[in-house]
Structures are given as structure tokens and as C-alpha cells.
Amino acid sequence: MKVRRDEVQAGWILEKDIVGMTANPIIPKNTILNEEHIKILRAFNITEVTIEKTKPGVNNNLPAQTISPDESPARQEAAGESLTEAGTNKGFISTYLRSVGEFKQEFTNWQSGTPINIANMRKITLPLLKTVEQNKFLLYSLNHHAAKNDYLYHHPIAVSILSAMIGKKIGLDNGQANQLALAGVLADCGMSKVSANILIKEKPLSEQEFQEIKLHTANGYKMVKDSPLLKPEAKLAVFQHHERFDGTGYPTSEKSDRIHLYSQIVGIADVFHAMTSERIYRSRQPIFKVLDMISKDLFGKFDIKVVNALMNLIGDLDIGTAVKLSTGDYGEVVYTKANAVTKPIVKLNNSEELLDLSLQKDIYITEVLG
């Protein structure tokens, strides 16, 4: 049954796809419409839709996103979370900062020669991971909490969370994700064997100093290799996380499928957090600019499925998400193309203008506001 846009009500079900500026549906058929979908109809100037009868017992209080049969329950459950709520989640921030402090104490112990306690690492990382699994928007604030002078201790915590979440996006189970979380937090444990003056140096490293830094992967592997609580693939990720798919990495310049999936995941999480964080000698870059840099400038460095998992985890914003652009404008996401998840179509605030970021080379999202 065809209905005029202004007569559409939340709870009705689309019988046909709604297609606007692209070949892909703006809202696919079988979607249960809510108020956010109705806003999208106005934004795209859709005047008429085809709906079927409302199913008995439909809950009209649905998340502000397209819900189709092939979407996972987890994605549906996560919809509607706001970054405002996440940003003010004092419980998470408190737990995060406590984890960083506990990691710092462990790192200090390693510098003194104390063996790694995997059970302690689990206590430090897994509660944070559980919280982030319940609220994806917390990922956008990870780099905000890091202090550049303590980057060495913030970085492993963030890499742990990102690695596990990327693994889940690829389809790994909870046990595998937990091992990835441990691999991520321990990836730089070998840095505890690096000279302290190098770790706090505020200027670019000399070649000799960089060679010492590069030893951290082998030293880290030595520190974890005898642990019965860490799977062989997680231990390998500690050793290989600086290897690159094209053979340009270290310590052994492995290529393609000789680099384990866990190593690839921890490696891309390591790069992503490093590029988006404030460091002693380098300022942080906006998250979406970094995603573009990884997909373009670092093309061939990582397996494409790992890159796509990161893009879909971080870049795929729900419809209705409020964002700030590099132009200083604010708006909300109204549509995301499957082949350009980091460059959605944004409706600018106080305007009916739709800006397709995939057609704007120099405009990108600088902040995700919820």
C-alpha cells in the first residue's frame, strides 16, 4: 500500500526498498519504521513509500537505525546509544584509568625483572572489554583519555580493546577475542627492556635507538612464550605485530599469510591508536582522517579483511549519529554507502543541505557526538 510521507507512522513496515541518491537502498524493505526513518524520508525528499500492514505486537520504540533481517541482535541492541552518555560514563572512565594505573605498575615490575602475570592482565583488560562490547561509542573516546606523558601505559589498554573488537567484527568467538585482548595489552611488554631514556625521549629517535626499540617484539615474545594461559597464536601476535603484509615490517620481514591473523589484528589496532593519540613528539589525528590514511596510504600493509573490519567497526556510523566536520559544521548521518563507510552522507544542521562526503576529498568527520 502506498502512503504519503507525511502520513507515515512509526511501527509501519516497508514493503519496498526506498532508493534515493544512490543505487543502494536508503532504507531497505522489511524495515520497521521509527521516527528517525521518518526524518530521513524528509531529508531525502521522499514523498511516497510503500508499506505493509503493521504486524501485531510490534514495538514502536525501536533504535534510531535501519533494522533488517540480516542484522545481528548485537547491532540492533547497540543502536540508540549516544556518545553523550558514553562520554559522561564516569564508571567507564574510572575503570579505564584504574586499568592504566594497574598496567603501569605491572610494566614497572617487568622493568625490574618480574615475570608477566597473565591472570593480572585478564583482570586489567576483560572488564573494560565487556563494557565496550555493550556500548560501541566508547571506542570513540579511548584516545581522549590518554595523557601523552603516559602514552606508554594508555596505548596497550586501548590496543587490547580495539584488537578484541576487531576480532569480533571479523567473526571470532569470545574465547578468541579474549586472547586477542591479552595479545594486544602485551604486544609492547618488551618495551620494558628498552632503555628508560629512549622511552621518555621527546625528539625523534636516532637509527641506533630505533634498532633498540625494534627489539621489543623479540623481547616481548621471550617474556610470554612460557605462559600456559596464553595461546600460541596470541604469543605469535606479540612477536609479529609489526610485520606488514607486503614484507616491509619487522622483526623478520614476513609476508602475507605467513603473518598470523592475530598479528594482523593487533598490528592494525596498534597503528590506529598510535595515529589518533597525542604523543610526546606527535599530535593526534582525527579518527576518520586516520581511517582514510590506513585505507589509502597504508594500502597493502595489512590484509584487506582486517582493514575492512576496522573500517566497519569504527567508520560505520548509525543513521542519526551527530557529527562534526573538518569545516566546523555540525550535522547528522543520514546514509552510509557500503563502499564508503567512512564517508557518509550528512545532513547539515539548520539546513536541508545534504553533503556526500564520498565526493568531498578534503572534508571528513572530526568528531562523533552521538
C-alpha positions as CSV (number, residue, x, y, z in Angstrom):
1,M,0.0,0.0,0.0
2,K,1.4,3.4,-1.0
3,V,1.3,6.1,1.6
4,R,2.3,9.8,1.5
5,R,5.4,10.6,3.6
6,D,3.5,12.9,6.0
7,E,1.1,10.1,6.8
8,V,3.8,7.5,7.7
9,Q,3.8,6.4,11.3
10,A,6.4,4.7,13.4
11,G,5.8,0.9,13.6
12,W,4.8,0.5,9.9
13,I,6.8,-1.9,7.9
14,L,8.3,-1.1,4.5
15,E,7.1,-3.4,1.6
16,K,9.7,-2.0,-0.9
17,D,13.2,-0.5,-0.7
18,I,13.5,3.3,-0.5
19,V,16.1,4.4,-3.0
20,G,17.4,8.0,-3.1
21,M,20.7,9.4,-4.3
22,T,22.4,6.0,-4.7
23,A,21.7,2.6,-6.2
24,N,21.7,1.1,-2.7
25,P,18.6,1.5,-0.6
26,I,18.4,4.4,1.9
27,I,16.1,2.2,3.9
28,P,15.6,-1.5,2.9
29,K,12.3,-3.3,2.7
30,N,11.1,-5.1,5.8
31,T,12.4,-2.3,8.0
32,I,10.1,-1.4,10.9
33,L,10.0,2.4,10.6
34,N,10.6,4.7,13.5
35,E,10.8,8.5,14.0
36,E,14.4,8.6,12.7
37,H,13.5,6.9,9.5
38,I,10.7,9.4,9.0
39,K,13.3,12.2,9.4
40,I,15.4,10.5,6.7
41,L,12.4,10.5,4.3
42,R,12.2,14.2,4.7
43,A,15.9,14.7,4.4
44,F,15.9,12.9,1.1
45,N,12.7,14.5,-0.1
46,I,11.0,11.1,-0.4
47,T,7.3,11.9,-1.0
48,E,5.8,8.4,-1.0
49,V,6.5,5.0,0.4
50,T,5.1,1.5,0.0
51,I,4.2,-0.1,3.3
52,E,2.6,-3.3,4.5
53,K,0.3,-3.7,7.5
54,T,1.8,-3.3,10.9
55,K,2.5,-6.7,12.5
56,P,0.6,-7.4,15.8
57,G,2.7,-6.7,18.9
58,V,5.3,-4.6,17.1
59,N,7.4,-2.4,19.5
60,N,7.5,1.1,18.1
61,N,10.2,2.3,20.4
62,L,13.0,1.0,18.2
63,P,16.6,2.2,17.9
64,A,17.3,5.0,15.5
65,Q,18.7,2.9,12.7
66,T,17.7,0.7,9.8
67,I,16.8,-2.8,11.1
68,S,16.8,-5.5,8.5
69,P,16.6,-9.3,9.0
70,D,20.3,-9.9,8.3
71,E,21.5,-7.5,11.1
72,S,22.8,-9.2,14.2
73,P,20.9,-8.8,17.5
74,A,24.1,-7.2,18.9
75,R,24.0,-4.4,16.3
76,Q,20.3,-3.8,16.9
77,E,20.8,-3.7,20.7
78,A,23.7,-1.2,20.3
79,A,21.6,1.2,18.3
80,G,20.4,4.3,20.0
81,E,23.4,4.6,22.3
82,S,24.6,8.1,22.5
83,L,28.2,9.4,22.7
84,T,26.9,11.9,25.2
85,E,26.0,9.1,27.5
86,A,29.3,7.3,26.8
87,G,31.4,10.5,27.3
88,T,29.8,11.0,30.7
89,N,30.1,7.4,31.7
90,K,32.1,8.0,34.8
91,G,32.1,4.3,35.6
92,F,33.9,3.5,32.4
93,I,36.4,6.4,32.7
94,S,37.1,5.4,36.3
95,T,37.7,1.7,35.3
96,Y,39.8,2.7,32.3
97,L,42.1,5.0,34.3
98,R,42.4,2.4,37.1
99,S,43.4,-0.2,34.5
100,V,46.0,2.1,33.1
101,G,47.4,2.6,36.6
102,E,47.5,-1.1,37.2
103,F,49.2,-1.7,33.9
104,K,51.8,0.9,34.7
105,Q,52.6,-1.0,38.0
106,E,52.9,-4.3,36.1
107,F,55.2,-2.6,33.5
108,T,57.4,-1.2,36.3
109,N,57.6,-4.7,37.7
110,W,58.7,-6.1,34.4
111,Q,61.4,-3.5,34.2
112,S,62.7,-4.9,37.5
113,G,62.6,-8.5,36.1
114,T,59.3,-9.7,37.5
115,P,57.6,-12.3,35.2
116,I,54.4,-11.5,33.5
117,N,51.3,-12.5,35.4
118,I,48.6,-13.3,32.8
119,A,45.9,-13.6,35.4
120,N,46.5,-9.9,36.3
121,M,46.4,-9.0,32.7
122,R,43.0,-10.6,32.4
123,K,41.7,-8.6,35.4
124,I,43.0,-5.4,33.9
125,T,41.6,-5.8,30.4
126,L,38.5,-8.0,30.3
127,P,36.1,-5.9,32.4
128,L,36.8,-2.9,30.1
129,L,36.2,-5.1,27.0
130,K,32.9,-6.2,28.4
131,T,31.8,-2.6,28.9
132,V,32.8,-1.5,25.4
133,E,31.0,-4.5,23.9
134,Q,27.9,-3.1,25.4
135,N,28.5,0.4,24.1
136,K,30.5,0.8,20.9
137,F,30.6,4.6,21.2
138,L,33.1,4.2,24.0
139,L,35.7,3.4,21.3
140,Y,35.5,7.0,20.0
141,S,36.6,8.3,23.4
142,L,39.6,5.9,24.0
143,N,42.2,8.4,22.6
144,H,40.6,11.3,24.6
145,H,41.6,9.8,28.0
146,A,45.3,9.3,27.1
147,A,47.9,11.6,28.5
148,K,50.9,12.0,26.2
149,N,53.4,11.6,29.0
150,D,51.8,8.3,30.0
151,Y,51.1,7.1,26.4
152,L,53.3,4.0,27.0
153,Y,50.6,2.8,29.5
154,H,47.4,4.0,27.9
155,H,48.4,2.6,24.5
156,P,48.4,-1.1,25.5
157,I,45.0,-0.8,27.2
158,A,43.4,0.8,24.0
159,V,45.1,-1.7,21.7
160,S,43.8,-4.6,23.8
161,I,40.2,-3.3,23.5
162,L,40.5,-2.5,19.8
163,S,42.1,-5.8,18.9
164,A,39.3,-7.8,20.6
165,M,36.6,-5.7,19.0
166,I,38.2,-6.0,15.5
167,G,38.4,-9.8,16.1
168,K,34.7,-9.9,17.0
169,K,33.9,-7.9,13.9
170,I,35.7,-10.5,11.8
171,G,33.7,-13.2,13.4
172,L,35.9,-14.6,16.1
173,D,34.3,-16.1,19.2
174,N,34.5,-14.8,22.8
175,G,37.4,-17.0,23.7
176,Q,39.4,-15.9,20.7
177,A,38.5,-12.2,21.4
178,N,39.8,-12.6,24.9
179,Q,43.1,-14.0,23.7
180,L,43.3,-11.1,21.3
181,A,42.7,-8.7,24.2
182,L,45.6,-10.3,26.0
183,A,47.8,-10.2,22.9
184,G,47.0,-6.5,22.5
185,V,47.8,-5.5,26.1
186,L,51.1,-7.5,26.0
187,A,52.2,-6.5,22.5
188,D,54.6,-3.9,23.8
189,C,55.6,-5.7,27.0
190,G,59.1,-6.0,25.5
191,M,59.4,-2.2,25.8
192,S,60.1,-2.8,29.4
193,K,63.6,-3.9,28.3
194,V,64.3,-0.7,26.4
195,S,66.5,1.9,27.9
196,A,64.4,4.3,30.0
197,N,65.9,7.4,28.4
198,I,64.7,6.2,25.0
199,L,61.2,5.6,26.3
200,I,60.8,9.2,27.5
201,K,62.7,10.9,24.7
202,E,60.8,13.9,23.2
203,K,62.7,14.1,19.9
204,P,62.7,11.6,17.0
205,L,64.9,8.6,17.6
206,S,68.3,8.0,16.1
207,E,68.8,4.9,14.0
208,Q,70.6,3.2,16.8
209,E,67.8,4.0,19.2
210,F,65.2,2.8,16.8
211,Q,67.1,-0.5,16.4
212,E,66.8,-1.0,20.2
213,I,63.1,-0.2,20.0
214,K,62.6,-2.9,17.3
215,L,64.0,-5.5,19.7
216,H,60.8,-5.2,21.8
217,T,58.9,-7.7,19.7
218,A,61.5,-10.5,20.3
219,N,62.0,-9.5,23.9
220,G,58.2,-9.5,24.4
221,Y,57.9,-13.0,22.9
222,K,60.6,-14.2,25.3
223,M,58.6,-12.8,28.2
224,V,55.3,-14.6,27.2
225,K,56.4,-17.8,25.5
226,D,56.3,-20.0,28.6
227,S,52.9,-18.8,29.8
228,P,50.3,-21.7,29.8
229,L,47.4,-19.2,29.9
230,L,48.3,-17.5,26.6
231,K,47.5,-19.4,23.3
232,P,50.4,-19.9,20.8
233,E,48.7,-17.5,18.3
234,A,48.5,-14.8,20.9
235,K,52.2,-15.2,21.7
236,L,52.9,-15.1,18.0
237,A,51.0,-11.8,17.8
238,V,53.3,-10.3,20.4
239,F,56.2,-11.3,18.1
240,Q,54.7,-10.4,14.8
241,H,52.5,-7.3,15.4
242,H,55.0,-5.0,13.5
243,E,55.2,-7.3,10.5
244,R,53.4,-6.0,7.4
245,F,51.6,-7.8,4.6
246,D,54.0,-6.5,1.9
247,G,57.1,-7.7,3.8
248,T,58.2,-4.2,5.0
249,G,57.8,-4.9,8.7
250,Y,59.9,-6.4,11.4
251,P,61.5,-8.4,13.0
252,T,61.7,-11.0,10.2
253,S,60.0,-9.2,7.2
254,E,57.3,-11.9,6.9
255,K,54.7,-11.5,4.1
256,S,51.0,-12.2,3.5
257,D,49.7,-15.4,5.0
258,R,52.9,-16.0,7.0
259,I,51.7,-13.3,9.3
260,H,49.0,-14.7,11.6
261,L,45.6,-13.2,11.7
262,Y,46.0,-12.3,15.4
263,S,49.3,-10.5,14.5
264,Q,47.5,-8.5,11.7
265,I,44.7,-7.5,14.0
266,V,46.9,-6.4,16.9
267,G,49.1,-4.6,14.3
268,I,46.3,-2.5,12.8
269,A,44.9,-1.7,16.3
270,D,48.4,-0.6,17.3
271,V,48.7,1.7,14.3
272,F,45.2,3.1,14.5
273,H,45.5,4.1,18.2
274,A,49.0,5.5,17.8
275,M,47.9,7.7,14.9
276,T,44.8,9.0,16.8
277,S,46.6,9.7,20.1
278,E,48.6,12.6,21.5
279,R,52.2,11.6,21.9
280,I,55.3,13.3,23.2
281,Y,56.6,14.1,19.7
282,R,53.5,13.8,17.5
283,S,50.0,15.3,17.7
284,R,46.9,13.2,17.3
285,Q,45.0,13.0,14.0
286,P,41.1,12.9,13.8
287,I,39.8,9.3,13.8
288,F,38.1,9.4,10.4
289,K,41.1,11.0,8.7
290,V,43.3,8.2,10.1
291,L,40.8,5.6,8.7
292,D,41.3,7.1,5.3
293,M,45.0,7.2,5.7
294,I,45.1,3.5,6.6
295,S,42.9,2.5,3.7
296,K,44.9,4.6,1.2
297,D,48.4,5.5,2.4
298,L,48.9,2.1,4.1
299,F,47.2,0.1,1.3
300,G,48.9,-3.3,1.1
301,K,50.4,-3.2,4.6
302,F,47.5,-5.2,6.1
303,D,45.2,-8.0,4.9
304,I,42.1,-6.3,3.4
305,K,39.7,-8.3,5.6
306,V,41.5,-6.8,8.7
307,V,41.3,-3.3,7.2
308,N,37.6,-3.7,6.4
309,A,36.9,-5.0,9.9
310,L,38.5,-1.8,11.4
311,M,36.5,0.4,8.9
312,N,33.2,-1.3,9.7
313,L,33.9,-1.2,13.5
314,I,34.9,2.5,13.7
315,G,33.7,4.0,10.5
316,D,30.2,2.6,10.0
317,L,28.0,5.1,11.9
318,D,24.4,4.6,12.6
319,I,21.8,6.7,10.9
320,G,21.1,9.8,13.0
321,T,24.5,9.9,14.6
322,A,25.6,13.6,15.3
323,V,29.0,14.5,13.9
324,K,31.3,17.5,13.5
325,L,33.1,18.0,10.2
326,S,36.5,19.4,9.4
327,T,34.8,22.5,8.0
328,G,33.5,23.2,11.5
329,D,29.9,22.4,10.5
330,Y,27.7,20.1,12.5
331,G,25.2,17.6,11.1
332,E,23.9,14.1,11.3
333,V,24.4,10.9,9.3
334,V,21.5,10.1,7.0
335,Y,23.0,7.4,4.8
336,T,26.2,5.4,4.5
337,K,27.3,3.8,1.2
338,A,28.6,0.2,1.5
339,N,31.8,1.1,-0.3
340,A,32.5,4.3,1.6
341,V,31.7,3.7,5.2
342,T,34.0,6.5,6.5
343,K,32.4,9.0,4.1
344,P,28.6,9.0,4.8
345,I,26.0,11.4,3.5
346,V,25.5,14.1,6.2
347,K,22.6,16.4,6.6
348,L,23.9,19.8,7.9
349,N,22.3,21.3,11.0
350,N,19.9,24.2,10.4
351,S,19.8,23.4,6.8
352,E,18.2,21.0,4.3
353,E,21.6,20.6,2.6
354,L,22.9,17.0,2.2
355,L,26.7,16.7,1.9
356,D,28.0,13.5,0.4
357,L,31.5,13.2,2.0
358,S,32.5,10.5,-0.5
359,L,32.5,13.2,-3.1
360,Q,34.5,15.6,-0.8
361,K,38.2,14.8,-0.9
362,D,39.2,17.3,1.8
363,I,36.2,17.1,4.2
364,Y,36.0,14.5,6.8
365,I,34.4,13.8,10.2
366,T,36.5,15.1,13.1
367,E,34.2,14.2,16.0
368,V,31.4,11.7,16.7
369,L,29.0,13.4,19.0
370,G,26.4,10.7,19.5
